[in-house]
Amino acid sequence: MTIRLTWKRVIVTLIGLFALGMAYAWSGLFNVAASSGHWAVTDWFLHWVMRNSVQTRSALSSPDDAADPAGLVSAAGYYASSCASCHGAPGVRPLPLMQAATPPAPDLSANAREWTDKQLFWILQHGVKFSGMPAWAAQERPDEIRRMVAFVRRLPTMTPAQYRVLAGGNAQGFGAAGGRFDSCAGCHGNDGLGRGQRDIPVLAGQNPAYLAAALESYATGKRQSAVMANAAAQLTPQERVALAGRFAAMPGIGGGTTGTTDAAAARIVERGLPDQQLPSCRSCHDAAGAKPFPVIDGQKATYIAQRLRQWRGEKEVVDARKSQATMPVIARRIPEDMVEPVARYLAGR
């Protein structure tokens, strides 16, 4: 006897299979325990889908300049405090608790070789569903993602000693004996002068009220930075004020004489360009820290320049939310060839 295949029978069969699947899911018989692991075919299929998705989407959306090797200090500090517990690090084993996940996080000292920079950028920016890998916490900070790509790229050849040097106090964990200050000093230095040239600002001598307010803004998401939000979220209000005061009391920025005689740069900083609707830097940033804005006199020229360039980007706007929305507009009105001279003028000594 032959059974004639009709659309009605196909639809009824599909509805029946769907109903059986829903009944099985409702029954609770499906084991969702991480301890049960995946079937080998399930593990293969999920990784196969993930790799195909990353390869396709990174080719379409990741920037060509996906890695920035000039910011390894901040990337290492963030990795030590946020990533090493799952992925491990040179000379540091991942936490057994995190490795009990299904699937466990891969060892990046080996796994990083399997991905291109563009693919690493996409994974870091967007995360991976069903894996525990989160998206980057500050989508408006592709500059931070580029630094992390460069750091992850170096993990396969990085020695434990090199890792400890880059991560500083963060290599010992945020709750290490040195406490909160040592964790901050891992990037910003024990002297508050910053251990990185482009990615770490000078905090020493800064307005303490501004530093405390910045930490609060990072902790509450008003300012965008996955690196700083992770650190600030672990601080109490009292700790934020105490740390701000400690760094501000150190000798550092502010009150220095300019280190360049560039007249065009001096005009932008001191008087602005009214014909281009560019206000002077001094209208908000004074050298004494008397205004509720950061002191930038004596800040690193490389740091000032990279921040201005990030703000100028049309697709890569940094800190473009709420109280920070002014700076992208200001930065775009500074002539491109004046970014470096203005940065040097403000850096002074």
Rosetta blueprint (number, residue, H / E / L):
1 M L
2 T L
3 I L
4 R L
5 L L
6 T L
7 W H
8 K H
9 R H
10 V H
11 I H
12 V H
13 T H
14 L H
15 I H
16 G H
17 L H
18 F H
19 A H
20 L H
21 G H
22 M H
23 A H
24 Y H
25 A H
26 W H
27 S H
28 G L
29 L L
30 F L
31 N L
32 V L
33 A L
34 A H
35 S H
36 S H
37 G L
38 H L
39 W L
40 A H
41 V H
42 T H
43 D H
44 W H
45 F H
46 L H
47 H H
48 W H
49 V H
50 M H
51 R H
52 N H
53 S H
54 V H
55 Q H
56 T H
57 R H
58 S H
59 A H
60 L H
61 S H
62 S L
63 P L
64 D L
65 D L
66 A L
67 A L
68 D L
69 P H
70 A H
71 G H
72 L H
73 V H
74 S H
75 A H
76 A H
77 G H
78 Y H
79 Y H
80 A H
81 S H
82 S H
83 C L
84 A H
85 S H
86 C H
87 H H
88 G L
89 A E
90 P L
91 G L
92 V E
93 R L
94 P L
95 L L
96 P H
97 L H
98 M H
99 Q H
100 A L
101 A L
102 T L
103 P L
104 P L
105 A L
106 P L
107 D L
108 L H
109 S H
110 A H
111 N H
112 A H
113 R H
114 E H
115 W L
116 T L
117 D H
118 K H
119 Q H
120 L H
121 F H
122 W H
123 I H
124 L H
125 Q H
126 H H
127 G L
128 V E
129 K L
130 F L
131 S L
132 G L
133 M E
134 P L
135 A L
136 W L
137 A L
138 A L
139 Q L
140 E L
141 R L
142 P H
143 D H
144 E H
145 I H
146 R H
147 R H
148 M H
149 V H
150 A H
151 F H
152 V H
153 R H
154 R H
155 L H
156 P H
157 T H
158 M L
159 T L
160 P H
161 A H
162 Q H
163 Y H
164 R H
165 V H
166 L H
167 A H
168 G H
169 G H
170 N H
171 A H
172 Q H
173 G L
174 F L
175 G L
176 A L
177 A L
178 G L
179 G H
180 R H
181 F H
182 D H
183 S H
184 C H
185 A H
186 G H
187 C H
188 H H
189 G L
190 N L
191 D L
192 G L
193 L L
194 G L
195 R L
196 G L
197 Q L
198 R L
199 D L
200 I L
201 P L
202 V L
203 L L
204 A L
205 G L
206 Q L
207 N L
208 P H
209 A H
210 Y H
211 L H
212 A H
213 A H
214 A H
215 L H
216 E H
217 S H
218 Y H
219 A H
220 T H
221 G L
222 K L
223 R L
224 Q L
225 S L
226 A H
227 V H
228 M H
229 A H
230 N H
231 A H
232 A H
233 A L
234 Q L
235 L L
236 T L
237 P H
238 Q H
239 E H
240 R H
241 V H
242 A H
243 L H
244 A H
245 G H
246 R H
247 F H
248 A H
249 A L
250 M L
251 P L
252 G L
253 I L
254 G L
255 G L
256 G L
257 T L
258 T L
259 G L
260 T L
261 T L
262 D L
263 A H
264 A H
265 A H
266 A H
267 R H
268 I H
269 V H
270 E H
271 R L
272 G L
273 L E
274 P H
275 D H
276 Q H
277 Q L
278 L E
279 P L
280 S L
281 C H
282 R H
283 S H
284 C L
285 H L
286 D L
287 A L
288 A L
289 G L
290 A L
291 K L
292 P L
293 F L
294 P L
295 V L
296 I L
297 D L
298 G L
299 Q L
300 K L
301 A H
302 T H
303 Y H
304 I H
305 A H
306 Q H
307 R H
308 L H
309 R H
310 Q H
311 W H
312 R H
313 G L
314 E L
315 K L
316 E L
317 V L
318 V L
319 D L
320 A L
321 R L
322 K H
323 S H
324 Q H
325 A L
326 T H
327 M H
328 P H
329 V H
330 I H
331 A H
332 R H
333 R H
334 I L
335 P L
336 E H
337 D H
338 M H
339 V H
340 E H
341 P H
342 V H
343 A H
344 R H
345 Y H
346 L H
347 A H
348 G L
349 R L
